[in-house]
Amino acid sequence: MANPAPIDDVAIGGEVIRLGQFLKFAGLLDSGGDVKEAIIDGLVAVNGEVDRRRGRQLQPGDIVSFDGRRVRVCP
C-alpha cells in the first residue's frame, strides 16, 4: 500500500477561504475554469471526502486533496 502524499501547509492570512479560491491560491490549479471543471468532475476532496461545492468555506485545519497533492489550510 502506498503512503499518502505529504501535507503542505498554506497560510491564507485569515480564518476562512472558499474552496475554489484556495485551489488557485495554493497553486493546485491555475485558472477559475480549471477549478470549476476539477470540482464538478469530483477530483477534489476536502478532509478525505469528495466535495463538488466551489463555494464551500474552508476552515484552518481542513485538508484539500487534488492530483496526488494534499494541502492543509492554515490561518
The 8 nearest C-alpha neighbors of each residue, nearest first, counted from 0:
[[1, 2, 3, 4, 67, 5, 68, 47],
 [2, 0, 3, 4, 67, 5, 68, 69],
 [1, 3, 4, 0, 5, 67, 6, 68],
 [4, 2, 1, 5, 67, 69, 6, 68],
 [3, 5, 68, 69, 6, 2, 67, 1],
 [6, 4, 3, 7, 69, 68, 70, 2],
 [5, 7, 69, 70, 4, 71, 8, 68],
 [6, 8, 70, 71, 69, 9, 5, 68],
 [7, 9, 71, 70, 72, 73, 6, 10],
 [10, 8, 72, 73, 71, 11, 25, 7],
 [11, 9, 73, 74, 12, 72, 8, 13],
 [10, 12, 74, 13, 73, 9, 72, 16],
 [13, 11, 74, 10, 14, 73, 15, 9],
 [14, 12, 74, 11, 15, 16, 10, 73],
 [13, 15, 74, 58, 59, 16, 12, 11],
 [16, 14, 58, 57, 13, 56, 17, 59],
 [17, 15, 57, 56, 21, 18, 20, 14],
 [16, 18, 56, 54, 20, 55, 19, 57],
 [17, 19, 21, 53, 55, 20, 54, 56],
 [20, 18, 53, 22, 21, 17, 34, 54],
 [21, 19, 17, 18, 23, 22, 24, 16],
 [20, 22, 24, 18, 23, 19, 25, 17],
 [23, 21, 27, 19, 25, 20, 24, 28],
 [22, 24, 26, 28, 21, 20, 25, 29],
 [25, 23, 21, 26, 22, 20, 27, 11],
 [26, 24, 22, 23, 27, 21, 9, 70],
 [25, 27, 23, 28, 24, 22, 29, 21],
 [28, 26, 22, 25, 23, 29, 65, 24],
 [29, 27, 23, 26, 22, 30, 34, 33],
 [30, 28, 23, 26, 33, 27, 31, 34],
 [31, 29, 33, 32, 28, 34, 23, 35],
 [30, 32, 34, 33, 35, 29, 19, 23],
 [31, 33, 35, 30, 34, 36, 29, 37],
 [32, 34, 36, 30, 31, 35, 37, 28],
 [35, 33, 31, 37, 32, 36, 19, 38],
 [34, 36, 32, 38, 33, 37, 39, 31],
 [37, 35, 39, 33, 38, 34, 40, 32],
 [38, 36, 40, 34, 42, 35, 39, 33],
 [37, 39, 51, 41, 35, 40, 36, 43],
 [38, 40, 36, 41, 51, 37, 35, 42],
 [41, 39, 37, 38, 42, 36, 51, 43],
 [42, 40, 38, 39, 43, 49, 51, 37],
 [41, 43, 37, 40, 38, 65, 44, 49],
 [44, 42, 65, 38, 41, 49, 64, 50],
 [45, 43, 49, 48, 64, 47, 50, 63],
 [44, 46, 63, 48, 47, 62, 49, 50],
 [45, 47, 62, 48, 61, 63, 44, 64],
 [46, 48, 45, 44, 49, 64, 62, 63],
 [47, 49, 44, 45, 46, 50, 43, 64],
 [50, 48, 44, 43, 41, 45, 51, 47],
 [49, 51, 44, 52, 48, 43, 45, 41],
 [50, 52, 38, 39, 41, 53, 49, 43],
 [53, 51, 54, 55, 50, 38, 18, 39],
 [52, 54, 19, 18, 55, 51, 38, 35],
 [55, 53, 17, 52, 18, 56, 19, 20],
 [56, 54, 52, 17, 18, 53, 57, 19],
 [57, 55, 17, 16, 15, 54, 18, 58],
 [56, 58, 16, 15, 17, 18, 55, 61],
 [57, 59, 15, 61, 60, 14, 56, 72],
 [60, 58, 73, 72, 61, 74, 14, 57],
 [59, 61, 72, 71, 58, 73, 62, 57],
 [62, 60, 72, 59, 71, 58, 46, 57],
 [63, 61, 71, 46, 70, 45, 72, 60],
 [62, 64, 45, 70, 69, 44, 71, 46],
 [65, 63, 69, 44, 68, 43, 45, 70],
 [64, 66, 43, 68, 67, 42, 69, 44],
 [65, 67, 68, 64, 42, 43, 27, 69],
 [68, 66, 65, 4, 69, 64, 3, 5],
 [69, 67, 65, 64, 66, 4, 70, 6],
 [70, 68, 64, 6, 63, 4, 7, 62],
 [69, 71, 7, 63, 6, 62, 8, 64],
 [72, 70, 62, 8, 61, 60, 7, 9],
 [71, 73, 59, 60, 61, 9, 8, 10],
 [74, 72, 10, 59, 9, 11, 60, 71],
 [73, 13, 10, 12, 11, 14, 59, 72]]
